[in-house]
Amino acid sequence: MAQDLEHSAAFLSSVLDFYASLVGSARRGAGADADPGLGGLLLYAGTLDDEVRSLAVAANIAGAATLTASGDPAAQKQAIREGIVDFAVNRLDEALRILKNQLRKKEPVAVCVAAEPGAVEAEMRERGVKPDLIAARRSSDSKIETAFVPNPTRIEPLPAAGDRTTLTWSVASAAPVWLPRLDALALACLPDDAWAERRWLRQAPRFLGRMAGGIHALRCDPAIAEDFVGHVRLADLRCELGVPVEIAITRKGLTERRRFSPAGPPRTA
């Protein structure tokens, strides 16, 4: 169980890193829109490996349409089963039909083509497919950056800055009931202009699903993390918590845990 939680936490951290990079791109062109997201933008992520699995989930949360490729049928099936991609298709033209529909509606989707990335990229060039965003690491094993003109924005993991906190929370049982209530407390702590954090809290549970292992998270300012702890403490004092809650606050590599139990006062570890 501890190993499963560790794996889920690592996956969640990777998704957060990619999400930070994606919304950074959106913020630069956001204008007056309170929640610009990446709706209507196409991300080409390349090989469906562990890193791209995290990127595809982050892109769905951010609102982009994502194209990936894999010549491994088992990898495709696993990605579908775990909700990493929405559609697994055999040909690029099938993928493009799905992607064009979602791009028109500015809705997220992740599609995987059952082919080697090099072949998919060659066909994309022939068809004139021009992604708006690409996985930055693809530049190391293909000429994808120069193949698509104008050059798309490169997306790479963006770990938490030193002035940011990674806040996570989990419950001992009945997660479908209690995690949304804790999410609502986290939303209440955010300022009105924190569109990226608000979008994450609203969309991440949908796209992370069981891959998050029952852990919800937020990357935020330290003051917001402490405010969230205060909201949970107040809920505990009011006897509004029906299950034990654990909160972890990680900053600069150090993690502090706060535990609340309906049967007693909070404990700090």
Secondary structure, DSSP 4 states (H G I P E B T S, - for coil): -HHHHHHHHHHHHHHHHHHHHHHHHHHHT-TT-SS-TTTT-EEEEEE-SHHHHHHHHHHHHHT-EEEEE-S-HHHHHHHHHTTS-SEEESSHHHHHHHHHHHHHHT--EEEEESS-HHHHHHHHHHHT---SEEEGGGGGTS-HHHHSSSPPEEE---PPPTT-EEEEEEESS-HHHHHHHHHHHHHHTS-TT-HHHHHHHHHHHHHHGGGGTT-EEEEE-HHHHHHHHHHHHHHHHTT---S-EEEEEEETTEEEEEEEETTEEEEE-
